[in-house]
């Protein structure tokens, strides 16, 4: 039987989320979603998402955990790696990766 420390899994999940939120597809999707909220430019959205790293480090662990809970539906760990399933309502990652195919999984291998 193999074991993976929870801290390693948590770190990998957070790293993947941080990287995901900086992808051009997520930036554009977020900008499009905010258009109805006012006059926000794509550059402003990009800058806010890029500045997430320093902000993340300032959040209390409970706040970080809440954000991860909102974005991550499930993490399956196997000897081959971990599959992270995101909540599609929170992050439209399926469109960014597959052009609209339902479901989203980020593989950590």
C-alpha positions as CSV (number, residue, x, y, z in Angstrom):
1,X,0.0,0.0,0.0
2,X,1.3,3.4,-0.9
3,X,0.7,6.7,0.8
4,X,0.9,10.3,-0.3
5,X,1.1,13.0,2.4
6,X,-1.9,15.3,2.3
7,X,0.3,18.4,2.3
8,X,1.9,17.2,-1.0
9,X,-1.5,16.8,-2.6
10,X,-2.7,20.1,-1.3
11,X,0.4,21.9,-2.6
12,X,0.0,20.3,-6.0
13,X,-3.7,21.2,-6.2
14,X,-3.0,24.8,-5.2
15,X,-0.1,25.1,-7.7
16,X,-2.3,23.8,-10.5
17,X,-5.1,26.2,-9.6
18,X,-2.7,29.1,-9.5
19,X,-1.3,28.2,-12.9
20,X,-4.7,27.6,-14.3
21,X,-6.0,31.0,-13.3
22,X,-3.2,32.7,-15.3
23,X,-3.9,30.9,-18.6
24,X,-5.1,33.1,-21.5
25,X,-8.3,31.1,-21.8
26,X,-9.3,31.6,-18.2
27,X,-8.3,35.3,-18.4
28,X,-10.5,35.9,-21.5
29,X,-13.4,33.8,-20.0
30,X,-13.3,35.8,-16.8
31,X,-13.2,39.1,-18.7
32,X,-16.2,38.0,-20.8
33,X,-18.1,37.0,-17.6
34,X,-17.4,40.4,-16.0
35,X,-18.5,42.5,-19.0
36,X,-22.0,42.8,-17.6
37,X,-20.6,44.0,-14.3
38,X,-19.2,47.2,-15.7
39,X,-16.4,48.6,-17.8
40,X,-13.5,46.3,-16.9
41,X,-10.8,45.8,-19.5
42,X,-9.2,42.5,-20.4
43,X,-5.9,43.9,-19.2
44,X,-7.4,44.7,-15.8
45,X,-8.7,41.1,-15.4
46,X,-5.3,39.7,-16.5
47,X,-3.4,42.0,-14.1
48,X,-5.7,40.9,-11.2
49,X,-5.3,37.2,-11.9
50,X,-1.5,37.5,-12.3
51,X,-1.3,39.3,-9.0
52,X,-3.1,36.4,-7.3
53,X,0.1,34.8,-6.1
54,X,1.1,37.5,-3.6
55,X,-2.5,37.9,-2.5
56,X,-2.8,34.2,-2.0
57,X,0.1,34.2,0.4
58,X,-1.5,36.9,2.5
59,X,-4.8,35.0,2.9
60,X,-5.5,33.0,6.1
61,X,-5.4,29.3,5.6
62,X,-9.2,29.1,6.2
63,X,-9.7,31.6,3.3
64,X,-7.4,29.6,1.0
65,X,-9.2,26.4,1.9
66,X,-12.6,28.1,1.1
67,X,-11.4,29.2,-2.3
68,X,-10.0,25.7,-3.1
69,X,-13.3,24.2,-2.0
70,X,-15.2,26.5,-4.3
71,X,-13.0,25.6,-7.3
72,X,-12.2,21.9,-6.8
73,X,-14.9,19.3,-6.9
74,X,-12.7,16.2,-6.3
75,X,-9.1,15.0,-6.2
76,X,-8.4,11.3,-7.0
77,X,-5.0,10.1,-6.1
78,X,-3.5,6.9,-7.6
79,X,0.0,5.4,-7.9
80,X,0.2,7.1,-11.4
81,X,-0.6,10.6,-10.1
82,X,-3.6,12.7,-9.2
83,X,-6.7,13.8,-11.2
84,X,-8.2,17.1,-10.1
85,X,-11.8,17.7,-11.1
86,X,-12.9,21.3,-11.1
87,X,-16.3,22.7,-10.5
88,X,-17.4,23.8,-13.9
89,X,-19.8,26.4,-12.6
90,X,-16.8,28.1,-10.8
91,X,-14.2,27.8,-13.6
92,X,-15.1,27.1,-17.2
93,X,-11.9,25.1,-17.7
94,X,-13.6,22.6,-19.9
95,X,-14.1,25.3,-22.6
96,X,-10.5,26.5,-22.2
97,X,-9.1,23.0,-22.6
98,X,-11.4,21.2,-25.0
99,X,-13.5,23.8,-26.7
100,X,-16.7,23.1,-24.8
101,X,-16.6,19.3,-24.1
102,X,-18.3,18.8,-20.7
103,X,-16.1,17.9,-17.7
104,X,-12.8,19.1,-16.6
105,X,-9.8,17.3,-15.2
106,X,-6.3,18.5,-14.6
107,X,-3.8,15.6,-14.4
108,X,-0.9,15.7,-12.1
109,X,1.6,13.2,-13.4
